[in-house]
Amino acid sequence: MSAVISPFTQRRVLPGFPLAMGVTLGYLGIIVLLPLIALVLKALDIGWDQFVGIVTSPRTIAAFRVTFLCALGATLFNAVYGLALAWVLARYEFPGKRLLDALVDVPFALPTAVAGLALAALFAKNGWYGSVLEPLGITVIFTPLGIAAAMAFTSLPFVVRQVQPVLEDISPDVEEAAVSLGASDLVTFRKIIFPAIFPALLAGSSLAFSRSLGEFGAIIFIAGNQPGYSEIAALLTFIRLEEYDYPAAAAVASVLLASALVLLMITNLLQAWHLRYIGRGD
C-alpha cells in the first residue's frame, strides 16, 4: 500500500524557501529599510514646524523646482529616445548592433563623476558639442539644460532595458495580421504595439525619473551649482551635511525619498489598472 503524500510534505520546486525568504528579508531590512527608517526618524526628530520651515525655505524650494523640472525633462526625452533605441535594438539586425547594445549599459558601469566630467568637457564653449551649440545661442554647461542632459545620460538604460525585452516578445504575426486587415503603420503601433509596451515604458520612465531625482555626481560638474538657478536638491543635502546641519539634510533627503516612493506606487497602480483594462478588452 503506497503512502499518501500530503501536499504539505511534497518537495518544493525551489528547496529551502523559508531560509531563502528569511535571508532575503533580513538583508532587505538591514541594508535598505533600516537606513531609510533612520533617515525619516532623523527628519521627524526636529519637529513638524521646523521641518516645514526647512523644506519650504526659498533656497530649498528653488532646489526642488530645478530638480523636479530637470528630471521631468530628462524623463520625457528618455521615454521617446529610449523607446526608439529599444525599437532599433529589438527589431533590426545591423553591423555593430552588439556594440550599441553594450553601450546602452555604459551609464550603469561608468562612475557618475566621470560622466559629469565628460559631459562638462563636451558641452564647454570649446568642447565638441559646445562649440557647435554656442554660436546658436544654446548654452548647456552651468545651466538647468546641462542638469537635464546629465540626468538623461545616467537614466537612459532604465527605459531601454524595460522596453526592449517586451518588444522582442511581441509576435510578428500580430502585426502582420493587423496590416493584412488594412491597418496602417500608425494604427498598428497605436492599437497593437503601444498597449503591449505601455507598462514597461511606464515602469522604465518611473525608474528613470526616480534615478534623476537622486543623481549627484554627474550633475555637480556641469550644473554650476548656483543657488536658485542650477542647484539641485541632492547638492543642497550635501551642503547641509558639510555644515553639520544633519536635520536639514535629512529633511531635504526625506522629501526626495517620499517623492520617489509615491511615484513608484502610482506607477504600480497605473500598471495594474492598465493590465486589467487590457484583460477586459480581450
LINNOR-V224696 format. One record per helix or strand of 3 or more residues. SS is the DSSP state (2 for helix, 1 for strand). FROM is the first residue (numbers start at 1). TO is the last residue. If there is no record, write none. Layout:
ss:SS from:FROM to:TO
ss:SS from:FROM to:TO
This chain:
ss:2 from:17 to:44
ss:2 from:48 to:55
ss:2 from:58 to:91
ss:2 from:97 to:103
ss:2 from:106 to:109
ss:2 from:112 to:123
ss:2 from:130 to:136
ss:2 from:144 to:169
ss:2 from:172 to:180
ss:2 from:185 to:214
ss:2 from:217 to:223
ss:2 from:233 to:242
ss:2 from:246 to:281
